[in-house]
Amino acid sequence: MFDFGGKNALIIGAGLNIGRAVALEFATRGARLAVADVDLAAAQETATLVGKGAVSIYCDVASDASVAAAIDAAEAALGPLDVVMNNAGIISGGNPEDIPVAEWQRMMDVNFFGMVRSIEAVLPRMIARGSGYIVNTGSFAGLYPFATSRIHYAASKAAVVSMSENLALHLMGTGVQVSCLCPGPVMTTSNLTMKQFTDDCVMRAPGSHLTLKSQGQAARALADGMEAGRIIISTDELLWPMLAERGAGIDDFIRTKHAEFERGDSGRPIVPEAIVRGEDVPA
């Protein structure tokens, strides 16, 4: 199983939200950190919060050269990278008939191909060393249908999940591990600045029986899952019975989701008061 102690980790997309919380959690468990983001000031703030010699790096995941340079800079600062987490992502909303092709392409270029660029740069090095850990951030939206208000985003995350699963299978026996973090409802600022292509579009969420998690809870779920050697890592254990239900009959699952929407259940999660107050919540 995996031990964070003394490991060199690069988190791409660590300026805010889950990426920042993960950086803090990895450091708590003994890792040395490089944090990268397209917002360098935010990455610098994360590095300051982490302390312990953490370094900040600029990285635009839509650029091959920028991703390669960020990985080289992280290795120059820390040494060979034991962990690379591909967490950078974007989101926008709207009905599919209102979203231009250019936005679909932008979503895939950042959310999916941004990870491909990173993997292209680090994977040969990890294979040559016979060790390493690649972590990709997916989403509940990539695992089962509900995100009709952001289908282009869901499609990009489904691609991330499939890539991660197949990459994990391909690399078994090489010493290189792969995990895919699939967050369910987590308190972040992403939705606050999200561009909408459809006026009054209802934001549909993973399920009204779920409970909103804090960023700290998401980070701990990831670190615990990595230590346990899990490939798909969820922020909520209620994911698994939902996937079992989906697997038992996808047609019925989709029709049930439609019935929920028709009766006004948009799938918004339960929100604990502690999270509203900005507090972390113990696991």
C-alpha contacts under 8 A as a table, 3 or more apart, distances in Angstrom:
res1	aa1	res2	aa2	distance
1	M	226	M	7.84
1	M	227	E	5.56
1	M	228	A	5.78
1	M	229	G	5.62
2	F	226	M	6.27
2	F	227	E	4.45
2	F	228	A	6.92
2	F	229	G	6.65
3	D	7	K	7.93
3	D	227	E	6.16
4	F	7	K	5.45
4	F	26	F	6.89
4	F	29	R	5.73
4	F	30	G	5.52
4	F	31	A	5.25
4	F	227	E	7.95
5	G	29	R	6.31
5	G	30	G	4.22
5	G	31	A	5.46
6	G	30	G	5.76
6	G	31	A	5.23
6	G	32	R	6.53
7	K	30	G	7.25
7	K	31	A	4.77
7	K	32	R	6.02
7	K	81	L	7.67
7	K	82	D	5.77
7	K	83	V	7.36
8	N	31	A	5.91
8	N	32	R	4.88
8	N	33	L	6.17
8	N	34	A	7.86
8	N	78	L	6.27
8	N	79	G	7.10
8	N	80	P	7.01
8	N	81	L	5.07
8	N	82	D	5.18
8	N	83	V	6.32
9	A	31	A	6.53
9	A	32	R	6.03
9	A	33	L	5.08
9	A	34	A	6.20
9	A	81	L	5.85
9	A	82	D	5.91
9	A	83	V	4.47
9	A	84	V	5.80
9	A	85	M	7.72
10	L	33	L	5.98
10	L	34	A	4.69
10	L	35	V	5.78
10	L	36	A	7.31
10	L	71	I	7.79
10	L	74	A	6.72
10	L	81	L	7.01
10	L	83	V	6.19
10	L	84	V	4.85
10	L	85	M	6.24
11	I	14	A	5.79
11	I	19	G	6.94
11	I	23	A	6.99
11	I	33	L	7.68
11	I	34	A	6.49
11	I	35	V	5.08
11	I	36	A	6.09
11	I	84	V	5.93
11	I	85	M	4.70
11	I	86	N	6.41
11	I	87	N	6.87
12	I	19	G	7.73
12	I	35	V	6.26
12	I	36	A	4.69
12	I	37	D	5.92
12	I	59	C	7.27
12	I	84	V	7.60
12	I	85	M	6.05
12	I	86	N	5.24
12	I	87	N	5.56
12	I	88	A	5.84
13	G	16	L	7.63
13	G	19	G	5.78
13	G	35	V	7.48
13	G	36	A	5.81
13	G	37	D	4.77
13	G	38	V	7.48
13	G	86	N	6.96
13	G	87	N	4.92
13	G	88	A	3.97
13	G	89	G	7.34
14	A	17	N	7.51
14	A	18	I	7.41
14	A	19	G	3.93
14	A	20	R	4.67
14	A	22	V	7.84
14	A	23	A	6.94
14	A	35	V	5.62
14	A	36	A	5.86
14	A	37	D	5.92
14	A	42	A	7.97
14	A	43	A	6.18
14	A	46	T	7.05
14	A	87	N	7.24
14	A	88	A	7.54
15	G	19	G	6.59
15	G	20	R	5.78
15	G	35	V	7.49
15	G	36	A	7.06
15	G	37	D	5.59
15	G	39	D	6.69
15	G	40	L	7.59
15	G	41	A	7.89
15	G	42	A	4.45
15	G	43	A	4.32
15	G	44	Q	7.71
15	G	45	E	7.40
15	G	46	T	6.00
16	L	19	G	5.97
16	L	20	R	5.00
16	L	21	A	7.79
16	L	42	A	6.72
16	L	43	A	7.81
16	L	46	T	7.48
17	N	20	R	5.51
17	N	21	A	6.37
17	N	188	T	5.52
17	N	189	T	6.98
17	N	215	Q	6.48
18	I	21	A	5.03
18	I	22	V	6.01
18	I	188	T	7.38
18	I	215	Q	5.32
18	I	216	G	7.68
18	I	218	A	6.97
18	I	219	A	6.66
19	G	22	V	5.11
19	G	23	A	6.26
19	G	87	N	6.39
20	R	23	A	5.10
20	R	24	L	6.41
20	R	46	T	5.97
21	A	24	L	5.19
21	A	25	E	6.19
21	A	215	Q	5.95
21	A	216	G	5.69
21	A	219	A	5.76
22	V	25	E	4.94
22	V	26	F	5.99
22	V	216	G	7.60
22	V	218	A	7.93
22	V	219	A	4.64
22	V	220	R	7.59
22	V	222	L	7.85
22	V	223	A	7.90
23	A	26	F	5.27
23	A	27	A	6.18
23	A	33	L	6.94
23	A	35	V	7.33
23	A	46	T	7.72
23	A	50	V	6.95
24	L	27	A	5.21
24	L	28	T	6.20
24	L	49	L	7.57
24	L	50	V	5.47
25	E	28	T	5.03
25	E	29	R	6.42
25	E	216	G	7.80
25	E	219	A	6.24
25	E	220	R	6.65
25	E	223	A	7.34
26	F	29	R	5.17
26	F	30	G	6.55
26	F	31	A	5.49
26	F	32	R	7.96
26	F	33	L	7.86
26	F	223	A	7.01
27	A	30	G	5.10
27	A	31	A	4.75
27	A	32	R	6.22
27	A	33	L	6.77
27	A	50	V	6.74
27	A	52	K	7.94
28	T	31	A	7.32
32	R	52	K	7.43
32	R	53	G	7.42
32	R	54	A	6.54
32	R	78	L	7.38
33	L	47	A	7.87
33	L	50	V	7.99
33	L	53	G	7.58
33	L	54	A	4.84
33	L	55	V	6.59
33	L	78	L	7.83
34	A	47	A	7.56
34	A	54	A	5.58
34	A	55	V	4.77
34	A	56	S	5.82
34	A	57	I	7.14
34	A	74	A	5.87
34	A	77	A	7.99
34	A	78	L	7.59
35	V	43	A	5.93
35	V	44	Q	7.91
35	V	46	T	7.25
35	V	47	A	6.48
35	V	54	A	7.37
35	V	55	V	6.23
35	V	56	S	4.93
35	V	57	I	6.12
36	A	40	L	7.32
36	A	43	A	5.76
36	A	56	S	5.72
36	A	57	I	4.54
36	A	58	Y	5.48
36	A	59	C	5.68
36	A	70	A	7.30
37	D	40	L	5.75
37	D	42	A	7.30
37	D	43	A	5.60
37	D	57	I	6.70
37	D	58	Y	5.38
37	D	59	C	5.07
37	D	60	D	6.94
37	D	88	A	7.50
38	V	58	Y	5.59
38	V	59	C	4.93
38	V	60	D	4.95
38	V	61	V	7.73
39	D	42	A	5.43
39	D	43	A	6.44
39	D	58	Y	7.03
40	L	43	A	4.94
40	L	44	Q	6.08
40	L	56	S	7.23
40	L	57	I	6.61
40	L	58	Y	5.23
40	L	59	C	7.95
41	A	44	Q	5.03
41	A	45	E	6.25
42	A	45	E	5.03
42	A	46	T	6.28
43	A	46	T	5.05
43	A	47	A	6.20
43	A	56	S	5.41
43	A	57	I	6.89
43	A	58	Y	7.68
44	Q	47	A	5.04
44	Q	48	T	6.18
44	Q	55	V	7.51
44	Q	56	S	5.12
44	Q	57	I	7.78
45	E	48	T	5.06
45	E	49	L	6.26
46	T	49	L	5.06
46	T	50	V	6.15
46	T	56	S	7.85
47	A	50	V	5.04
47	A	51	G	5.99
47	A	54	A	5.14
47	A	55	V	5.76
47	A	56	S	5.82
48	T	51	G	5.11
48	T	54	A	7.31
50	V	54	A	6.38
51	G	54	A	5.54
55	V	74	A	7.85
55	V	77	A	7.46
57	I	70	A	6.29
57	I	73	A	7.37
57	I	74	A	7.52
58	Y	66	S	7.84
58	Y	70	A	6.63
59	C	66	S	5.54
59	C	67	V	5.81
59	C	69	A	7.95
59	C	70	A	5.78
60	D	63	S	5.72
60	D	66	S	5.65
60	D	67	V	6.45
61	V	64	D	7.15
61	V	66	S	6.84
61	V	67	V	5.68
61	V	88	A	7.28
61	V	110	V	6.12
61	V	113	F	7.96
61	V	114	G	4.58
61	V	115	M	7.55
61	V	117	R	7.39
61	V	118	S	7.98
62	A	109	D	6.12
62	A	110	V	5.48
62	A	113	F	7.48
62	A	114	G	5.70
63	S	66	S	5.19
63	S	67	V	6.28
63	S	114	G	7.83
64	D	67	V	5.41
64	D	68	A	6.25
64	D	117	R	6.00
65	A	68	A	5.20
65	A	69	A	6.01
66	S	69	A	5.07
66	S	70	A	6.08
67	V	70	A	5.12
67	V	71	I	6.34
67	V	117	R	6.61
67	V	118	S	6.11
67	V	121	A	7.98
68	A	71	I	5.29
68	A	72	D	6.24
68	A	117	R	7.69
68	A	118	S	7.06
68	A	121	A	6.05
69	A	72	D	5.06
69	A	73	A	6.02
70	A	73	A	5.02
70	A	74	A	6.13
71	I	74	A	5.09
71	I	75	E	6.27
71	I	118	S	7.77
71	I	121	A	7.46
71	I	122	V	7.51
72	D	75	E	5.21
72	D	76	A	6.09
73	A	76	A	4.99
73	A	77	A	6.21
74	A	77	A	5.17
74	A	78	L	5.99
74	A	79	G	7.40
74	A	81	L	7.63
75	E	78	L	5.14
75	E	79	G	4.45
75	E	80	P	5.22
75	E	81	L	6.11
76	A	79	G	5.79
78	L	81	L	7.43
81	L	84	V	6.84
81	L	132	G	7.23
82	D	126	M	7.88
82	D	131	S	7.15
82	D	132	G	4.67
82	D	133	Y	5.99
83	V	132	G	5.92
83	V	133	Y	4.63
83	V	134	I	5.90
83	V	135	V	7.47
84	V	122	V	7.95
84	V	133	Y	6.39
84	V	134	I	5.11
84	V	135	V	6.22
85	M	134	I	5.92
85	M	135	V	4.45
85	M	136	N	5.83
85	M	137	T	7.73
86	N	114	G	7.89
86	N	115	M	5.71
86	N	118	S	7.36
86	N	134	I	7.70
86	N	135	V	6.06
86	N	136	N	4.83
86	N	137	T	6.29
87	N	136	N	6.23
87	N	137	T	5.18
88	A	110	V	7.44
88	A	111	N	6.85
88	A	114	G	7.62
89	G	110	V	6.04
89	G	111	N	4.86
90	I	107	M	6.69
90	I	110	V	6.92
90	I	111	N	6.57
91	I	107	M	7.30
91	I	150	R	7.95
91	I	153	Y	6.16
91	I	190	S	7.40
91	I	191	N	7.79
91	I	194	M	6.28
91	I	195	K	7.77
92	S	150	R	6.60
92	S	153	Y	7.20
92	S	194	M	5.13
92	S	195	K	4.97
92	S	196	Q	5.96
92	S	197	F	7.80
93	G	149	S	5.69
93	G	150	R	4.68
93	G	194	M	6.97
93	G	195	K	6.25
93	G	196	Q	4.68
93	G	197	F	6.12
93	G	198	T	7.38
93	G	201	C	7.81
93	G	203	M	7.87
94	G	98	D	6.55
94	G	99	I	6.57
94	G	149	S	5.16
94	G	150	R	5.80
94	G	196	Q	5.42
94	G	197	F	4.70
94	G	198	T	4.57
94	G	199	D	7.76
94	G	201	C	5.98
95	N	98	D	5.48
95	N	99	I	6.65
95	N	148	T	7.16
95	N	149	S	5.56
95	N	150	R	6.89
95	N	151	I	7.75
95	N	197	F	7.21
95	N	198	T	6.05
95	N	201	C	7.16
96	P	99	I	5.26
96	P	149	S	7.75
96	P	150	R	7.44
96	P	151	I	6.58
96	P	152	H	7.46
97	E	100	P	7.98
98	D	197	F	5.97
98	D	198	T	6.30
99	I	103	E	6.51
99	I	104	W	7.37
99	I	197	F	6.00
100	P	103	E	5.46
100	P	104	W	6.80
101	V	104	W	5.05
101	V	105	Q	6.21
102	A	105	Q	5.02
102	A	106	R	6.10
103	E	106	R	4.91
103	E	107	M	6.06
104	W	107	M	5.16
104	W	108	M	6.37
104	W	152	H	5.62
104	W	153	Y	7.93
105	Q	108	M	5.22
105	Q	109	D	5.98
106	R	109	D	4.99
106	R	110	V	6.23
107	M	110	V	5.53
107	M	111	N	5.76
107	M	112	F	7.66
107	M	152	H	6.92
107	M	153	Y	6.40
107	M	156	S	6.66
108	M	111	N	5.28
108	M	112	F	5.03
108	M	113	F	6.20
108	M	153	Y	8.00
108	M	156	S	5.42
109	D	112	F	5.89
109	D	113	F	4.77
109	D	114	G	6.12
110	V	113	F	5.83
110	V	114	G	4.80
110	V	115	M	7.81
111	N	114	G	5.84
111	N	115	M	6.95
111	N	156	S	6.11
111	N	157	K	7.12
111	N	160	V	7.81
112	F	115	M	5.47
112	F	116	V	6.51
112	F	156	S	5.90
112	F	157	K	7.27
112	F	159	A	6.78
112	F	160	V	5.93
113	F	116	V	4.65
113	F	117	R	6.05
114	G	117	R	5.27
114	G	118	S	6.57
115	M	118	S	5.11
115	M	119	I	6.10
115	M	136	N	7.24
116	V	119	I	5.05
116	V	120	E	6.01
117	R	120	E	5.21
117	R	121	A	6.50
118	S	121	A	5.23
118	S	122	V	6.27
119	I	122	V	5.27
119	I	123	L	5.36
119	I	134	I	7.78
120	E	123	L	5.90
120	E	124	P	7.32
121	A	124	P	7.01
121	A	125	R	7.75
122	V	125	R	5.43
122	V	126	M	6.30
123	L	126	M	5.09
123	L	127	I	6.08
124	P	127	I	5.15
124	P	128	A	6.08
125	R	128	A	5.14
125	R	129	R	6.29
126	M	129	R	5.10
126	M	130	G	5.95
126	M	131	S	5.43
126	M	132	G	5.23
126	M	176	V	6.57
127	I	130	G	4.92
127	I	131	S	6.50
127	I	132	G	7.70
127	I	174	T	6.53
127	I	175	G	7.40
127	I	176	V	6.60
129	R	132	G	7.91
130	G	174	T	5.85
130	G	175	G	4.94
130	G	176	V	6.53
131	S	174	T	7.26
131	S	175	G	4.51
131	S	176	V	4.82
131	S	177	Q	7.75
132	G	175	G	6.76
132	G	176	V	4.64
132	G	177	Q	6.25
133	Y	176	V	5.61
133	Y	177	Q	4.67
133	Y	178	V	5.73
133	Y	179	S	7.82
134	I	176	V	7.66
134	I	177	Q	6.28
134	I	178	V	4.84
134	I	179	S	6.50
135	V	178	V	5.76
135	V	179	S	4.85
135	V	180	C	5.61
135	V	181	L	7.12
136	N	160	V	7.15
136	N	164	S	6.95
136	N	178	V	7.92
136	N	179	S	6.45
136	N	180	C	4.77
136	N	181	L	6.22
137	T	160	V	7.49
137	T	180	C	5.60
137	T	181	L	4.77
137	T	182	C	6.19
137	T	183	P	7.81
138	G	141	A	7.98
138	G	142	G	6.57
138	G	157	K	5.09
138	G	158	A	7.30
138	G	160	V	5.79
138	G	161	V	5.79
138	G	180	C	6.12
138	G	181	L	5.67
138	G	182	C	4.71
138	G	183	P	6.99
139	S	142	G	5.33
139	S	143	L	7.04
139	S	154	A	7.85
139	S	157	K	6.01
139	S	158	A	7.89
139	S	181	L	7.18
139	S	182	C	4.13
139	S	183	P	4.96
139	S	184	G	6.42
140	F	143	L	5.17
140	F	144	Y	6.68
140	F	182	C	5.61
140	F	183	P	5.97
140	F	184	G	5.23
140	F	206	P	6.95
140	F	239	L	7.94
141	A	144	Y	6.07
141	A	145	P	6.65
141	A	146	F	6.82
141	A	147	A	5.98
141	A	153	Y	7.88
141	A	154	A	4.92
141	A	157	K	6.70
141	A	158	A	7.25
141	A	206	P	7.35
142	G	145	P	7.77
142	G	154	A	5.16
142	G	155	A	6.51
142	G	156	S	7.44
142	G	157	K	4.59
142	G	158	A	3.73
142	G	159	A	7.40
142	G	160	V	7.73
142	G	161	V	6.56
143	L	158	A	6.34
143	L	161	V	7.53
143	L	243	L	7.73
144	Y	243	L	7.21
144	Y	246	R	7.29
145	P	148	T	7.61
145	P	254	I	6.91
145	P	257	K	8.00
146	F	204	R	6.57
146	F	205	A	6.53
146	F	206	P	6.06
146	F	257	K	6.95
147	A	150	R	5.51
147	A	151	I	5.90
147	A	154	A	6.44
147	A	203	M	7.92
147	A	204	R	5.67
147	A	205	A	6.40
147	A	206	P	7.44
148	T	151	I	5.30
148	T	204	R	6.68
149	S	201	C	6.75
149	S	202	V	6.62
149	S	203	M	5.66
149	S	204	R	6.06
150	R	153	Y	5.40
150	R	154	A	6.40
151	I	154	A	4.95
151	I	155	A	6.06
152	H	155	A	5.12
152	H	156	S	6.39
153	Y	156	S	5.18
153	Y	157	K	6.37
154	A	157	K	5.13
154	A	158	A	6.08
155	A	158	A	5.05
155	A	159	A	6.30
156	S	159	A	5.17
156	S	160	V	6.45
157	K	160	V	4.85
157	K	161	V	6.22
158	A	161	V	5.11
158	A	162	S	6.21
159	A	162	S	5.22
159	A	163	M	6.02
160	V	163	M	5.15
160	V	164	S	6.05
161	V	164	S	5.15
161	V	165	E	6.18
161	V	180	C	6.56
162	S	165	E	5.22
162	S	166	N	6.18
163	M	166	N	5.31
163	M	167	L	5.87
164	S	167	L	5.02
164	S	168	A	6.00
164	S	178	V	6.64
164	S	179	S	6.74
164	S	180	C	6.07
165	E	168	A	5.20
165	E	169	L	6.39
165	E	178	V	7.88
165	E	179	S	7.91
165	E	180	C	7.74
165	E	231	I	7.23
165	E	232	I	7.77
166	N	169	L	5.04
166	N	170	H	6.10
167	L	170	H	4.96
167	L	171	L	6.10
167	L	178	V	6.94
168	A	171	L	5.31
168	A	172	M	6.25
168	A	177	Q	6.38
168	A	178	V	4.96
168	A	179	S	7.30
168	A	231	I	7.24
169	L	172	M	5.50
171	L	174	T	5.47
171	L	175	G	7.41
171	L	176	V	5.99
171	L	177	Q	6.89
171	L	178	V	7.97
172	M	175	G	6.98
172	M	176	V	7.07
172	M	177	Q	7.20
173	G	176	V	7.70
178	V	231	I	6.21
179	S	226	M	7.14
179	S	230	R	6.60
179	S	231	I	4.22
179	S	232	I	5.81
179	S	233	I	6.94
180	C	231	I	6.03
180	C	232	I	4.99
180	C	233	I	5.99
181	L	222	L	6.37
181	L	232	I	6.20
181	L	233	I	4.79
181	L	234	S	6.08
181	L	235	T	7.80
182	C	232	I	6.96
182	C	233	I	5.89
182	C	234	S	4.96
182	C	235	T	6.71
183	P	186	V	6.81
183	P	218	A	7.00
183	P	234	S	5.85
183	P	235	T	5.16
183	P	236	D	7.69
184	G	206	P	6.88
184	G	212	L	7.92
184	G	234	S	7.22
184	G	235	T	5.97
184	G	236	D	6.58
185	P	205	A	7.69
185	P	206	P	7.13
185	P	210	L	7.55
185	P	211	T	7.07
185	P	212	L	4.97
185	P	213	K	6.23
185	P	269	P	6.87
186	V	212	L	5.34
186	V	213	K	4.61
186	V	214	S	5.69
186	V	215	Q	6.30
186	V	218	A	7.24
187	M	212	L	6.53
187	M	213	K	6.19
187	M	214	S	5.45
187	M	215	Q	6.30
187	M	275	I	7.43
188	T	191	N	7.32
188	T	215	Q	7.19
189	T	192	L	5.44
189	T	193	T	7.33
190	S	193	T	6.00
190	S	194	M	6.37
191	N	194	M	4.94
196	Q	199	D	7.03
196	Q	201	C	7.78
198	T	201	C	5.54
202	V	266	S	7.53
203	M	266	S	7.15
204	R	266	S	4.90
204	R	267	G	5.89
204	R	268	R	6.88
205	A	208	S	7.78
205	A	266	S	6.20
205	A	267	G	4.55
205	A	268	R	5.09
205	A	269	P	7.32
206	P	210	L	7.58
206	P	267	G	5.41
206	P	268	R	6.93
206	P	269	P	7.51
207	G	210	L	5.62
207	G	266	S	7.54
207	G	267	G	3.82
207	G	268	R	5.91
207	G	269	P	6.00
208	S	211	T	7.80
208	S	265	D	7.31
208	S	266	S	7.45
208	S	267	G	4.28
208	S	268	R	4.86
208	S	269	P	4.45
208	S	270	I	6.46
209	H	267	G	7.74
209	H	269	P	6.28
209	H	270	I	6.93
210	L	236	D	7.99
210	L	238	L	7.40
210	L	269	P	4.99
210	L	270	I	6.11
211	T	269	P	5.13
211	T	270	I	4.52
211	T	271	V	6.04
211	T	272	P	7.38
212	L	269	P	5.77
212	L	270	I	5.94
212	L	271	V	5.26
212	L	272	P	6.97
212	L	275	I	7.92
213	K	217	Q	6.11
213	K	218	A	6.83
213	K	235	T	7.61
213	K	275	I	7.60
213	K	281	V	7.60
214	S	217	Q	5.18
214	S	218	A	6.50
214	S	275	I	6.35
214	S	279	E	7.74
214	S	280	D	5.71
214	S	281	V	6.23
215	Q	218	A	5.07
215	Q	219	A	6.23
215	Q	280	D	7.39
216	G	219	A	5.07
216	G	220	R	6.16
216	G	280	D	6.05
216	G	281	V	7.33
217	Q	220	R	5.18
217	Q	221	A	6.10
217	Q	235	T	7.32
217	Q	280	D	7.38
217	Q	281	V	6.63
217	Q	282	P	6.87
217	Q	283	A	5.96
218	A	221	A	5.11
218	A	222	L	6.32
218	A	235	T	5.31
219	A	222	L	5.17
219	A	223	A	6.28
220	R	223	A	5.11
220	R	224	D	5.91
220	R	283	A	7.78
221	A	224	D	5.23
221	A	225	G	5.99
221	A	233	I	7.29
221	A	234	S	7.04
221	A	235	T	5.70
222	L	225	G	5.09
222	L	226	M	6.15
222	L	233	I	6.24
222	L	234	S	7.55
222	L	235	T	7.47
223	A	226	M	5.13
223	A	227	E	6.21
224	D	227	E	5.15
224	D	228	A	6.23
225	G	228	A	5.01
225	G	229	G	6.17
225	G	230	R	5.24
225	G	231	I	7.92
225	G	233	I	5.85
226	M	229	G	5.00
226	M	230	R	5.87
226	M	231	I	7.84
226	M	233	I	7.99
227	E	230	R	7.81
230	R	233	I	6.23
234	S	237	E	6.55
234	S	239	L	7.01
236	D	239	L	5.95
237	E	240	W	6.14
238	L	241	P	5.94
238	L	242	M	6.74
239	L	242	M	5.23
239	L	243	L	6.26
240	W	243	L	5.11
240	W	244	A	6.20
241	P	244	A	4.89
241	P	245	E	6.16
242	M	245	E	5.06
242	M	246	R	6.20
243	L	246	R	4.89
243	L	247	G	6.02
244	A	247	G	5.01
244	A	248	A	6.14
245	E	248	A	5.13
245	E	249	G	6.79
245	E	250	I	7.91
245	E	253	F	7.00
246	R	249	G	5.59
246	R	250	I	4.97
246	R	253	F	5.53
247	G	250	I	6.06
249	G	252	D	5.49
249	G	253	F	6.17
250	I	253	F	4.85
250	I	254	I	6.17
251	D	254	I	5.33
251	D	255	R	6.28
252	D	255	R	5.03
252	D	256	T	5.99
253	F	256	T	5.12
253	F	257	K	6.31
254	I	257	K	5.07
254	I	258	H	6.29
255	R	258	H	5.01
255	R	259	A	6.25
256	T	259	A	5.03
256	T	260	E	6.29
257	K	260	E	5.06
257	K	261	F	6.33
258	H	261	F	5.11
258	H	262	E	6.13
259	A	262	E	5.00
259	A	263	R	6.37
260	E	263	R	5.38
260	E	264	G	6.54
260	E	265	D	5.12
260	E	266	S	7.14
261	F	264	G	5.14
261	F	265	D	5.05
261	F	266	S	5.53
261	F	267	G	8.00
262	E	265	D	7.30
265	D	268	R	7.63
271	V	275	I	7.03
271	V	276	V	7.22
272	P	275	I	5.49
272	P	276	V	6.64
273	E	276	V	5.01
273	E	277	R	6.36
274	A	277	R	5.12
274	A	278	G	6.50
274	A	279	E	5.34
274	A	280	D	7.29
274	A	281	V	7.09
275	I	278	G	4.88
275	I	279	E	5.21
275	I	280	D	6.59
275	I	281	V	7.20
276	V	279	E	7.45
